[in-house]
Structure formats: structure tokens, C-alpha cells
């Protein structure tokens, strides 16, 4: 199931560093405060600047790329200095409607992240999730955001020096694509990293690992790190709208894509035709609120798995009762905190961090994932952690994807713009960086850390551990520790704030009652913050609703096609 793979990866990462638009409590305005953010205003249209004209006047030159059409979009690296010659060149792809006589326009979507490649998601079949009616009425378009995927330049936390030292394989990208970015360094050689660092030694090890990650990212991608935030990506989205020849934007964003959409609506409120935000991120929450809320969501989702496994999986459950399943999970958690489970072809095995990752990653689409999780838990209970390790690293081959589209040449810029985007990611010509084929983990770290200023004092993280433990156990404590990677990151302009999008068209927010990554309460809050905002509730477990349920699909598609409003209190039940 393509949606299960693409959306699951995206959406775990989406709030993996927890809070694409939040701010550390030590510097933030409180929830509901404006935090110094100016109200949106058509009179202050950032696209009206003459020096941006050459970007807004470009037109995309489409070329065949497999079953799709591809192009390249050039955007300024620094919107404060758009004439300095530095640019990003972003790959764009579209699935054109086969019913040209019924075409309304282009629909742009973001599959999540931050760090997910929109072009690859389109090629992997995510357009099919949008429904036949939408595909007939719109060209479906997506792009790789600045610094992500095939963007030139692209982010990396890996240096060529590291590649040389490891015989060309390089270090892994420095974040963990689970619900946190905690280093996997151990306090003692051979012992798993703690999920709740309590002692001075444990905390020093976690802090050192986080600092090493941040330093490697700075060394490999330093000049890019201040230019990959969501506010600038939303401005790129408006350049894309213009290059597509659209007067207004029709947009669908999942998870992190809701942050991108919200930022667009705040900066360009009158350019929104229709906007669906599914798996919502509430911009009024600070970093600590987001960490604890999401971590509790994961813990609750695992509890729901224990309660509802039989109804979803049947006889394949790893226990006959919810109590047996809970006992098995607790037993494996305790075991992996003492020693790693054996994993085929791995010297390290599966530790507690990997075990929690496997559980969390399996909570996004229960109907597609709980069967595999049940089999993996049975095998782990018998002493083999191989299947759980595959879930923790998303090493799956059941989607039938052969990766052939990855080998296609991406088109270069088509507008004659001179840029520095073909230089290495450090943009100084030194060749210090080594961008991997998949840089989603580096992008996750870089974008979240820039979007979310964090406390500079490590004590703020240690102070948050007890509350996280009470609310969510190891899901909370490991996530708080994972936030340390952002402690010394460059700060961006965002602050916790309520949405300011005066004049925006009615925005549709989709909230799933049992969503682990973006708790339902955030969807309720975000819908209320938009003027004329609408909430569509999906009473089910799992992350996001559009593409998973026929009722949700009908409501969303009627809105996208005909701008049909969703009535207050509308709820879909599978």
C-alpha cells in the first residue's frame, strides 16, 4: 500500500522533531499571544517587490519523466536579498488530468516531512490517493522543497571527510526517522542508550551525541541552514503558483504540509482558492507542549493497538487478550533496555530506542501495519528482532516499487537564471559536503530546528523530563532528549502564535480522533484559528484521514472541486 509507506514515513518525520512551528518556553510568548508576529495584509504583499519579478514571471518548461511531466523552478535563496545570485532550483512534477475539458486548474500538495520529496511521492503513486474526481478536474502537482531531495543545493549532515574515513560509505544522516532525533550513543560500550537519561553520565552522553549531530550538520550545510525554513518554503509555493499560471492556489497538505499551508495562508491569504490541512499542526503551541502532546499520542496509539488488535488483525495478534499484548510489549521493552535483540546481518541488534521506533512507526495506518507489527512482536518474543528492526528502519519491499524513477535525470533551470545551485551544499566550492540519495533525515533536523527556536540551556530539557514521563512514559522522555540536537541551532523568525490570515477563503482542517503524530486537539484548535475555518473529524485510529476513508474522501473532494463547505460537527466513522 503506497499510502502506508509514503505517508507513514512522512508523518512520523513530520512531527518527529516535534513542532514545526513552535518555540521554546524560555523565550516564547504564551499560547495565543502574537509573539510579535505581524498580521497578514494584502497591502504588505511580499510578492510585490520589483526584485522578485524575474522569479514570479518564470514559466515552467515541462519535459517527460516516465508517466509524468517534470520541470524546474528557480527561487531566491534569501528573500531578503533576492538579487544576490544565490538560488535554489526545485524539481517539480505533475500528473496532468486526462479530462482537459473538465480541468479546473492545478492542485499542489505536500506529503509531509519536513524532508519528504514531493516529486518522488507523486511518482510513487500518492496522486492516486486524491480520488478520481479530483484527478479528473486538476493537474496534480508536487515539488521538492528547498534543501530537500533533488533540490539544488540540498541539505546534508554528512561530510566527505566522514566518507573518506569510512571507505566511502559515510556516516548515516544524523537524525533518527522516528519520533525523536536522539543520538544512539551509549553511556557504556555495548549497553543500549537510555530512553530516560537520569544520571549525569547518561545525560552527558545524550548531550554529546546531540552536539556531534548539530556540528556535523553545520560543517556540511552551514550556509544553507538559515534558508530552509517553512516561511521561505511557503514563499516558494507562491512562486510555484505563479509559474503554474494560477491566480489562486488549490492545496492539500498532510502533517508537516499543514504547517506549510498555514504559513502560505498567513502570507498570501487572498491567493487561497481552497486549502485542505490534514493532520494539523497547531502553531500556538510551544516546543514542550508539542513534545508531550505528540508523545502521549503515540503511547495512547500503542494502547489502542493492544485493545483493538483482535478486531483489526484477528487470530494474528501476538496475544489472546489486550492484557497479554500489553505484557508482551512491556516484557520486550524491559529486555531491550538491558540488551539488544539479535537482528539478522546486524552486529548492533535492536535496542530499546529501535523497539519504541518500531512501535511508533506502526501506528500510522493500523489497517495496513498492525498485521506486520503483530508478526514482528511474535518473532521478537521468540528472540528474533529482525522484523522489528525492519519496521524501525522502514526497510520494506512490499510496495512493488523498483526505484526506477530515481534514476531519471532531473531537468535544470529553464528560465536562464544564473545561480550557484550546482555548487556543493556548503556553497563555497570546497566540496566539504556529501549529499546522500535520501537526505530526508538531515532536512528534518535542519528545518525543524530552524523553525523552532529551542532553549539554549540544557537544564530546560532535563526539567521537562519528569512531566514527559508522567504524560507518556518512554515515548515522552526519549522525545525530550531528542530535542537537544536543536539546542545550538540557528534561530528562525517564528514564534508560537495564533493564525493571522485575514481575508483567506474557508480552509478545511481534517482531524483524526486517534492520530498519534498530530493529536486531534490540534486540528480542533487550528480550525478555530482560521476565519471561516471548517473541521472535518474522522473517528478512527491512525494518522490523517484523506485517502483512508470513503466518507472523508467525499467531503474533501466536494470541497476541492466545488468549494462545498463542511458543516460544523461533521464526523466520518469507518
Number of C-alpha atoms within 10 A of each C-alpha: 11 17 21 19 20 21 24 25 23 28 30 30 32 34 27 31 34 33 27 33 31 29 32 22 19 14 14 21 19 16 19 14 14 17 18 12 15 10 13 20 17 14 7 12 12 13 17 12 10 8 13 18 13 14 21 21 13 21 17 20 16 16 14 11 17 11 11 16 16 24 22 26 27 30 28 23 27 18 18 8 12 18 14 12 14 16 24 27 29 30 27 26 28 25 22 20 20 13 12 13 9 11 17 17 20 25 24 24 24 29 30 30 31 34 30 31 26 27 27 21 24 24 22 20 16 20 22 16 15 18 16 12 13 22 22 19 22 25 23 24 25 29 31 26 31 31 31 30 27 26 24 24 26 31 37 33 30 27 22 18 16 18 16 11 11 11 8 11 12 17 15 15 22 26 27 25 28 28 29 30 28 28 24 20 19 16 18 11 8 11 15 23 24 25 23 22 19 11 11 9 13 19 18 13 21 26 21 16 21 26 19 15 25 23 17 19 25 20 17 26 29 21 14 21 25 19 22 25 26 28 23 21 21 22 21 25 22 21 22 28 20 19 18 17 16 16 13 18 25 22 26 23 23 29 29 34 30 30 27 27 27 30 23 25 26 22 26 26 22 19 20 20 18 21 28 26 30 27 32 32 33 30 28 27 27 29 27 23 20 27 30 25 23 25 33 24 25 29 22 18 24 19 15 17 26 22 15 18 24 17 10 16 20 11 12 17 26 25 19 13 15 19 12 14 21 18 14 19 21 12 12 22 17 12 15 22 19 15 15 21 25 18 19 13 8 10 9 13 19 27 26 23 26 25 25 25 24 24 23 24 27 29 30 28 21 23 14 17 20 22 19 17 25 21 15 22 25 19 16 23 16 9 13 19 26 20 22 30 25 16 22 23 16 18 11 11 9 9 13 10 12 9 11 9 15 13 7 10 9 18 19 17 20 16 16 9 15 11 19 18 21 16 15 21 27 24 21 11 12 10 15 19 27 22 23 18 9 16 24 26 26 29 30 28 34 34 26 30 32 24 25 28 28 30 21 16 12 14 9 17 21 17 11 18 24 15 14 25 19 13 18 23 19 23 27 31 28 27 27 31 26 28 25 32 29 25 21 17 24 17 17 21 12 22 27 27 24 21 24 22 22 18 19 22 20 22 28 28 28 28 31 27 21 23 28 30 33 34 26 24 16 21 28 20 18 27 24 16 19 24 16 14 19 25 25 25 22 26 17 18 22 25 30 32 28 27 17 18 15 15 16 21 18 14 18 28 20 15 19 25 17 10 17 13 18 20 10 11 10 13 18 18 11 10
